């Protein structure tokens, strides 16, 4: 048995079902091993290594298993970097495998030679070059353990040709998996009892408690437990963009989204009026806190934080109390303590007031939802999408044009619906390949991908992948023929000196059709309604090219932009 076969055997032991990747001349033995294997592991060929890593990322987010991607040496390793970095910074377990050049050619200008360890060390939890066939089982166990434990993240392993092609001389009994690390978070940790007691006391004493959920709460699958304590304490829940979906959008305590991008004003009001804030799995970064200006220092309030990663505790604000531990386990234990300390609280006048403000917001939004224009306003696109989301749906959005509208106006009321968006580095080109990974994580789910022109330009090749694999995704393109986000910033801050942001007129419908995907051109509300009706009932991929208004024409709901606009108007 050679090294490549050992790798496949180890992945089989961990229950790996899919590998997302691109073939190369250094990976032929790995592909041969996979071809000969009867493990049932399926290789999903992407058209670009970056896309393969985005597929693995989305798969991991939805399956709660580590995502696996592979690439050849040299350029393949370089192209994989964006997806690996995004997964790592977003606390998503991903194992990236590179089939590397021979060790014998090290330092001899071997074509595609690259110091991958140095390349990946700054963007992963661990990067290693496996310089021995017999080391493969040990190294892969370490990789899965590192990727899934503590703060989950990405690992990169480079396998030189000698390792892939060498004979495995150890006993077969060394080829085994630690099954605890086949899912994440692995080896969940509970909070210290003394800290939980203090946390419960602060919550009971509070008059206006607000719970803030971040991406960590979603990764921990803590939604049900958070909803339970929110209902017991009658505490409103707000979320960051990554924390969306922790509770059904129509729940009376699910107040809305906070932060700079696509915010709800009533959710911001809840934060500012609270006397106690409980952050769960939230990094408190620049977007969710509007550059650390929210909560303001206008009044005294207690700041409580639960996070898996001790490094995040009190990192950006002076906490009253910090609790290190897995969100789901900590909240479960917290719920037991709260029920022992107090009876269920009645809904306060304050919560009722917040809900009236929320209701008023959505009543005003209904008027905007009726906007008739050509090109279509992005808010109208989201409104029509909402009307069609009558069952469980996974919505995946790229950064850029769709972001503020979808985070502010998307309503996922159907059970088991999910919203995914890469928020660590804001790179474009995520949504189209991500629907591939999402499909294999949730094969029966209805999928919707949202993206702008910039994203389409970076991932158009994966339309062929979606067509080849017949993935039943609805692909919605916000076509405004520009890098809309940047153009809007040039309008706000550069006196409308638009430079290097506009594209030539193009026909994405023909592009999609050229890759074998049914595509519709959408210019009117009627066409949009009919197109969504057709697309969401289809069992084949459909591309909707929607002519949409650029952000520069009407400033989107981004808090800092609205503030800048008001300042310039005065």
N, C-alpha and C positions, 0 to 999 in steps of 0.2 A: 504494500500500500504506500503510495506516494503522498507528499504533503498536501497537494490539492484535494485529494480524496479525504484526508483527515479533516480538513476544513469543513467540507460538506457533511461529514459524519458528525462533527461537533455542532454545526448549525441544526442538523436534524435532531440531535439530543436536546437542544433548546426549544424545539417546537417551531422553528422558523418555517414559515410557509411561502414567503416571497423574498426575492432578492431583486432590487431595482438597479439596473446598471447599463453600461455600454461596453461592447467588446473591444479588445485591443490586442496587439501582437504579443504583449506580455501575459495575457490572461487566457491563452488558448488551453492550457492544461487545466485551469480552473473550470472552464466551460466544458471540457471533455469529462471531467469528474462529475459535473452536474448532469451532463447528458447521460452518463452511464449509471448514475445513481437511481435507486428505486425509492428514494426518500419521499418523493412527492413535492419537494421544494420547487417552486415555479420561478423561473427567471422572467422578469418584466423588462424588456428592452426599451430604453428611452432613446431619444435622438440626441441628447446632450447630457453630459455628466452632472451639470448643475441641476437639470430637471430631475435626474435620477435621485439626487439627494433631497430635493423638494418632495418627491413622491414618497420617499422613505420617512421624511418628517411628518407629512400628513397621515401616513399609515400609522405611525407611532401615536400621534395625538388621539386617534380615534379607536385604535385597537387596544391601547394600553400595553403593547408589547414593543420591544426595541425594534426600530426600523433598520433594515440592512441595505446598504448600497455598496456597489463595487465599481471600480474604474481601473483603466490601465495606467501605466507609468507616465511621467512627464506632464504633458498638457492635460491629460485626464485628471491627474491629481490637482492641478491648478483650477480646472473648471469646477471641481467638486466643492471647492472652498466655501462659496456663498451659502449653500444649503447646510453644510456641516456647522458653519459659524452660527447661522440662524437657529438651528436646533439646539446647539449648546447654550447659547444665550437665553433661549426660551425654555430651558430646562426640559428638553425633549431627548429621551435616550435614543441615540443613533450610533450605529457601528459602521464606519466607513472602511472598506477594504481596498487596498491598492495592490495590484500585482506589479511588482517592482522589477527593475533591471538587475542583472547579475551582480552579486557581491564582487566577483572576480574582476569586474570592469570598473570598480569604484575608483574615482579619481583619474580615470583614463579618458575622459570626454566621451563616455558611452552615450549614444544617442538616447534621449529622453531621461538621462540620469538627473535626479533631483533629490535634494536633501528634504524628504518629506517629513521627517521627525521635526526638524527645525521649522518647517512651514506650518505644521499643524499644532505645535505645542501651545501657541498663544490663543488658539480658538477651540480647543478641546479640553476635556478633563484629563485625558491621557493620550499620548501618541507614542508609538513604538515601532521599531523595525525588528521583525521576527527573524533572527539570524540562526535558525536551526529547526529542522523538521520536527525533531522530538519535543520542541518547546511549544508546538502549536496548541495542544489541548490546554496546557497551563495558561498560556497567554489569552486564549479565547475565554476561558473561565474568568480571568481577571478583567477582560474587556466588558463582559456582560455584568459583572459585579460592579465595576466602576460606573458604567453607564446608567444602571438602574437604582443605585443606592445613594443615600444622602440627597444632595441636590442633583437630580438626574441631568444627564448631558451627553455629549458626543465623545466618541473614542475613534481614533484612527490607527489602523494597523497596516503596515507595509510588509508584503511577503516577497522577498527577492526570489529570483528564479531557482536558486539552489534550494531554497526552503520549499517552494511549490513542487519541484521535480524530485527532491531527495527522498530516499526510502525512510519510512517510519520504522524505527528499530525498537520502540518501546512496546510493552505489553498492551494489548487492546483494552485491558481493564482501565487504562489511564484515560480512555476516551469516554468521558462522562460529563454531565452538566449539573450545575447547581440550579435545580428547578425553581428555587426561590427568586432567581434573577431572570426568569423567562418572562416576567411581567414587571410593571413598575407602578408606583414606587415599591421597591423591594426593601424588606426589613424596616418597615415603618416604625417611627419612634414616637413615644407618648411624651407629653409635657410633664415636668416635675409637679408632683402633687401640691407642694407648698405654693408654687406659682399659680396653679390652676385655682386654688382656694382664693388667692388674692384677686385673680381675674374675675371670678364669679362674684366676689364681694363688690368690686368696682361696678360691675354691670347691674347688680341689684340696687345699688345706691344711686345710680344715674336716673335723671329725669328725662333726658333726651339722648338716648343711645342710638347710634347709627353703626351698622355693620357694613364694611367695605370689602368686597371680594375681588381678588385678582386672579391671574392665570394659575397660580399655585393651587387655589381652591378647586379649579376645574381639573387640573392634573391629578389631584388627590381624590377626585370623585366625591367631593364633600357636599354637593348640592343638597341632598336630602337631609343631612344632619344640620346644615346651616339653616335651611328652611324651618326645621323643627325648633331650634332655639330662637329664631326670629319670631316665630309664632308664639312661643312661650313668653317671650319678653315684650311682645308687641313692638319689635324694633324694626324700623325701616332698613332695607338693604339696598345699597347702591353698588355699582360695579365699575371697574375699569373696562377698557375695551376687551382685554384678554379674559376678564372675569364674566363677560356676558354669558347668559344662559344658565347661570348657577341656580336661578329660580325661573319659573314660567313668567313671561313678560306681563301677563294679565293678573298676576297675584297682587293683592292690595298692599303688600309690603315690599314688592319689587319696584322701587321708586324710579330707577333709571341709571343712566351712564354718566360718569363724571370724567373730567379731564379737559384737555384742550381741543380734542378732535371728535366732533360729533356728540357733544355733551347735551344733557338735559338741564335746563336752568333750575328746575325744582329739585334735582338731585344735588346740585351745587348748594342750593339753599339749605337742604338737609344737613350737609357737611358744616356749613357756617353756623347754623343754629344749634348744633349738637353740643352737649356738655361732655359727652364721652364718645370717642371714636374707636372702634375695634376693626383693625386691618387684618384680613386673613389671606395669606398667600399673595400679598401685594408688595411689589418692590418700592412703591412710592417714588417712582421715577419722574422725569421731567414732564411727560405728557399727562399722567394721572393727577399730578399736583399743580399743573400749569406753572412749570418752572419753580416749584416749591413755594408757591404763593398761597396754596390752598391745602389745609386750613390756614386761615389768616391768624395773626396773633392778637386780634382785637379783643378776644376774651379768653379767660382761662378755661382750659378743657383738658380732660385726661385723654392721652393717646396710648392705646393698647395694641399690641402687635403679636400675631402668631405667624411664624414662618419656619419652614423646614430648614432653611439655611441660616445658621446663627450670624453669618456675616451681614445679612440684611437687617438684622434687628437693631433699631435705633440708628440706622445708617444715615438717614436724611432728616429726621426729626428727633427731638428729645422725648423719648418714650417715658410714660409713667410706669409701664410694665411691659416686659418682653417675655414671650414664651416660645421656646424652641421645640418644634415637633411637627409631625405630619398633621396637616389641616383636618383631615377626616377624624383621626383618632383623638386629637386634642378637643375638637368640637363635640365629639361623642361623650368624652369624659366631662367636659364642661356642662353639657346638657344635664347629666346626672346630678352634678353639684348644684346647678341652678334650681332644679326641681326639688332638691332637698332644702334649699334656702328660702324659697318663695313660691307662692301660688301663681298660676298663670295670670299675667297682667292683662287688663282690659285695654282695648285700643284707646289711645290718648287723643285729646282734642288736637294736639300737635300733629299726630299722624294723619288724622282726618283732614287737617288743613293742608298738609303736603299732598294728599290725594286729590283735594280740590284743585290745587295748583297743577298737578299732573293732568287732571281731567281738562282743565282750561287749556293747557299746552296742546293736548291732542285735538281739542275742538278747533283751535286756531290752525293746527296742522292740516286738518281736514280741508280747510279752505285752500291751502297751498297744494294739497293733493289734487285739486281740480284744475290746476293750472294748465291751460292750453297754449302751447307755443310750438314753434318750429324754428330751430331744433328743440327737442323735448328737454325739459328741465330734469336733472337727475332725481329730484325729489319725486317727480311724477313716475319715473321708472320704478323706484322703490315702492311707491304706493300701489302700483299695479301688481308688482311682485307679491306684496303682502296679501292682496286679494286672492291670489292663486295658491298661497301656501296653506292649504286646508289639511295637510297631513305631514307626518314627520319628514323633515328635509334637512340636509346638511348644506349650509351656505358657506362658500369659501370666497374670500375677497382678497384681491391684491391691494397693496398700498397705493396711494395716489387718488385718482378721481373718485372711485366709489366710496372710499373710507368714511368721510364725515357724514355722508348721507345714509349709508347702511348702518353705521353705529348709532345714529340718532333716530332713524325712522323704521328700521327693520323690526318686525314683530314676529317672533317665533313662539307662538302659543301652543302649537302641536307638541305632544309628548315625544321625547327623545330627539327633538330637533337640536342641531348644533350650529354654531357660527365659529369659523376659523379664519384668523388673519395673522400673518407674520408681523410681529411688533418689535422685534429686537433691533433690526437694522434697517427696516423699511425698504428692502430691495424689491425691485419689480420682477415680474416674470414668474411669480409663485402660483397663482390660481390655476392656470391651465394644467401644468403637470400635477399639482396637488389633487385635482379631482381623480387622477389615476390612482394615487395612493389611497385616497378616501374610498374609492370603489372597492378595492381589495380588502380594506378594513371592514367595510360595511356594504357587502355586495347587494343587499336588498334596498338600500337607502336611495332616496331621490336626491340627486346632486345638482347644485347650482353654482357656477363659477362666475365671478364678476371681475372685470379688468378693463383698463383703459388702453389707449393707443401705445403708450410706452411699453406696457407689459406685454401686449400682443407682439410687438416687434422683437421682444427678447425671448419669447417662448412659442412662436408660431409653429415651429417644427413639430411640437408635441401634438398638434392637431392630427398629424398622421398617426401618432401613437394611439390617440383616442379613437380614431377611425379604425385602425388595424385591430384594436382590442374590443371595438364596439361597446365602448363605455357609455351608458345612457345618461349623459350629462347635458344640462342646459347651460350653454356658454353665452353669457351676455356681455357684449362689447360696448363700452361707452365710447362712441366714436366722435371725438371733437377735433381730430386732426392736429393735436398739439400735445406737448408735455404740459397739461393743464395746470397741475399743481405749481410748477415753476413759473408759468406765465402769470398766474394769479399773484405770486409773490413779487414778480417784477412790476406788476401793476401797483401793488401796495407800497413797495419800498424803493422802486426805481423810476417813479414818475412815468410809468407805462412805456419804458424803453425796452420793448420786446426784442429779445436777441436769441437766436439759435434755439427756438422752442417750437416752431411751426413745421408741419409736415406737408408734403405734396398731397393733393387729393388722391385717394386710393380707393380700391374696391375690395375690402376684406371678405365680402361674400364670395367673390371668385377665388380668393385664397383658400377659404374653408372648403369650397366645393372642389377645388383642385386636389385637396387632401382626402376627398371622399366623404365629406360631412354635409348633410343637408343644412342649408343656410338661408336666412330670410333677411331682407333689408327692411328696417323699421324707421319710418319718418313721422308717423302720426300716432295719436293715442289709440285709434281704432286698430291700426296695424299692430301696435304693441300688445293690446288686449288679445287679439286673435293669435299673434305669434306665441305669447306665453301659454295660451290655452292649448295650442298644438304641441308646443315643446314639452310642457310638464305632463302631458299624457303619453308622450312618445317613449318607446323603449329603445331608441337609437339616439346617438348624439345629435344635437341641433345647435347651430350657431346663430344667434340673433345679433345682427349688426345694427345698433341703435344710434341714430344721429342725435347726439346730446349736446347740450349747451356747455361750453367750457367754463371753468371756475372763474376765469377773468371777467366774464360777463355779469355774474351775480355771485358775490362772495359767499362761499359755503359756510356751514355752521362750525367754524373753528374759532374758539374763544379769543385767542390772541389776534386773529385776523379781524374779527368783528371790532375788537377794541382799537386796533390800528386804524380801521376804516373810520370809526367815530372820531378819532383824534385828527385824522386828515381832513374830515368834513368841517371840523371847527377851526 
